[in-house]
Amino acid sequence: MVKWLRKSKSAMVILTIVRIWLGYMWTMDGFEKVSAGFSAKGFVGMAIKSPVLTPEKTQAFGWYTSFLKEFVMPHISLFSTMVAWGELFVGLGLIFGTLTTAAAFFGMMMNFCYLMAGTVSVNPMYIFWEIFILVAGFNAGKIGLDRWIIPFLREKVPFLKKSVE
């Protein structure tokens, strides 16, 4: 399956369709937040007040709740900006096939953060598709700007010369 995802032209086409759809979803969410002056204060406050619990009714991610309370909440303006622009940039990266695996990785990181904060929503579905994009690597962005950007970066940045295809 991995070989097919990384080498197959049919996988490249399927991943391009998935990538553009997923990118559109991220872009719309990000654009809405950027244009509306989004604040994560209510979301983070609710995640602190009602953390995710285990079946034994203990905090599942106590360290994450502490992080939200002690670090994110005092810097909520910065984090609100990072979330809004991060979603927009992840979406644009996926739509245009620009640094596709990086966009999928950072999208997945945001999805996991949202899950640990207690919001299920579309996050598991996004993670599912982002895994395929990450496993496919360069093949996921070949029908996109990565076709030119990745070879250029591999030529100019020494540690990328030995990266896998």
LINWOHU-V21533 format. One record per helix or strand. SS is the DSSP state (H for helix, E for strand). FROM is the first residue (numbers start at 1). LEN is the number of residues. If there is no record, write none. Layout:
ss: {SS	SS}
from: {FROM	FROM}
len: {LEN	LEN}
This chain:
ss: {H	H	H	E	E	H	H	H	H	H}
from: {2	9	41	53	59	62	100	123	146	158}
len: {6	28	9	1	1	35	17	19	11	3}
